[in-house]
């Protein structure tokens, strides 16, 4: 798992099932990898809206009693990652508000590049915000009274915001799914008997045995109510599609199908290509588990060098981890990953990871592998060097902290202490997806699909509302 990259958010929604909240709870379980800091569900039973949110994993926040109190046939749910400092319950989603047109709940995955400007404008007119979330800006915009109905006010709000946003919205007896016109973050539609499901990733549909219908299109707003689903495309002329390629490299679960591709198969292709771009003689290929595994498989197939699970990951590290009293060197690395000495001793090893961000965790891991007896370590990274920050909802460190922004590959190799180092090229990365022109690669190339202008500095220091 890449150090320094934080997951963002996961969305789930149900319309037309008597156990909507229970299904949502299960869906959030499947999406837990997209955000571990808070979880929440809001539901509607035809008369009342219910909601429960809390800090921590889905299993920390919900139990049988809490789920059974969330009645109704409509529900939306959210799991969230946030930057430290903004990790507070008031920022947990869905955001739920009562206003002149009733009650609305909203869950957001992404980041608005004009969120801070819109917020400042709204505050200048007297708006009082309860959270520091982008999502609340959307609610303020749609609560304006000058529009005829909810749909008109939602379209008005969506046209004001810029950047990355996949949304699930519950407006009493209606479930709404939204993808921004660039399609940065995933969102798909499923069916379970007569019920409709929205989910960030198809792995959540699989868990509840819902059938995958399709992905929402970039720029699509899908209204689902008792009459069934109805789509509108309010954003006008088509914009450059810019799916986040990091979803394929790292964020999404490998058993998901997103942006028209199997994530696992894309990651395997990355490994094949990596082997072609950086061939080396070695005895073993070992992945950094878990996210390096599919690429390591591909690299092993392509190079005919055997794959071994030479590093074992501890999956059971909770949020509140009690540190040892006595100083143990590299404890953080040791507790998560442990190499198998008997496999590594005297071997030339290719270590496959999905990315390097700051480089400090990789350096500590490499040291452990040499201590375990590896003779040579050839590090292969299944994405290009990360040189630029992301303004669309992924919390990379600042440019100063990104090792590849400030160092040559040879400098990074020396810093890590590896025998050789090979990153996948941008062309190689794009050759592994079926529609390369439809991807954002700004963190590698600096080619930002939507400019962020004068807000760049603000975003570097301010809270981002993933
Ligand atoms: S800049 Fe990188 S991480 Fe951010 S949306 Fe684009 S591809 Fe994804």
Boltz pocket constraint, residues with backbone or C-beta under 6 A from the ligand:
constraints:
  - pocket:
      binder: B
      contacts: [[A, 184], [A, 242], [A, 243], [A, 244], [A, 245], [A, 246], [A, 247], [A, 388], [A, 389], [A, 390], [A, 391], [A, 392], [A, 393], [A, 394], [A, 440], [A, 441], [A, 442], [A, 443], [A, 444]]
      max_distance: 6.0
